[in-house]
Amino acid sequence: MTRFAYIAAALTAFVAVPAAAENMGDKPAMNDFRATNTVQVERRAGEVYTSRELATLGFDADKMVSVSSFPSGGRPDDSSRDRM
């Protein structure tokens, strides 16, 4: 029975310690998704929305809409791609 108790205690520690560390309140910098240097620009609705979205919203493709423009570094974001 003592072997079972040691195994159960070890498994509990492996589960409890990371869970406690996760709830410490510190958030890594990678979760900081603040939009910087955004600019409001006017664009034709046809450039922003698909034809289905235009129909749902009741917009004409030539209607001017205000959208946020995010700066680009010129390089595509590949952080969500699977890496092998």
C-alpha positions in Angstrom: 0.0 0.0 0.0 2.9 2.4 0.7 4.1 2.1 -2.9 0.6 3.2 -4.1 0.7 6.1 -1.7 4.1 7.3 -3.1 2.9 7.0 -6.7 -0.3 8.9 -5.9 1.7 11.6 -4.0 4.1 12.0 -6.9 1.3 12.2 -9.5 -0.4 14.8 -7.4 2.7 16.9 -7.2 3.2 16.7 -10.9 -0.3 18.0 -11.5 -0.6 20.5 -8.6 2.8 22.4 -9.0 2.3 23.5 -12.6 -1.3 24.4 -11.9 -0.3 26.6 -9.0 2.5 28.2 -11.0 0.0 29.0 -13.8 -2.2 30.9 -11.4 0.5 33.1 -9.9 -0.7 36.2 -11.8 2.3 36.7 -14.0 1.5 36.7 -17.7 4.2 36.2 -20.3 4.9 39.0 -22.7 3.7 36.9 -25.6 0.1 37.4 -24.4 0.4 41.2 -24.6 -1.7 41.9 -27.7 -1.9 45.6 -27.7 -2.4 47.3 -31.1 0.3 49.9 -31.6 0.5 52.6 -34.2 -3.0 52.0 -35.5 -4.6 54.5 -37.7 -8.3 55.0 -38.7 -8.7 55.0 -42.5 -11.6 55.2 -44.8 -12.1 52.4 -47.3 -14.8 51.3 -49.7 -16.9 48.5 -48.2 -16.3 46.3 -51.2 -12.6 46.3 -50.3 -13.2 45.2 -46.7 -16.3 42.9 -46.8 -17.2 39.9 -48.9 -20.3 40.0 -51.1 -22.1 37.9 -48.5 -21.2 40.3 -45.7 -22.2 43.3 -47.7 -25.7 41.7 -48.3 -26.0 40.8 -44.6 -25.1 44.3 -43.5 -27.1 46.0 -46.2 -24.1 47.9 -47.5 -23.4 49.0 -51.0 -19.9 48.1 -52.2 -19.1 51.8 -52.8 -20.1 52.9 -49.3 -17.2 54.3 -47.3 -16.4 52.6 -44.0 -13.9 53.5 -41.3 -11.4 50.7 -40.4 -8.3 50.4 -38.4 -5.0 50.1 -40.3 -2.3 48.0 -38.5 1.3 48.6 -39.4 3.1 45.7 -41.2 6.7 44.7 -40.8 6.6 43.4 -44.4 7.1 39.8 -43.3 4.2 37.4 -43.0 3.4 36.1 -39.5 4.3 32.4 -39.4 4.0 32.0 -35.7 0.8 29.9 -36.0 2.2 27.5 -38.6 3.1 24.0 -37.6 6.9 23.6 -37.5 8.4 20.2 -38.1 
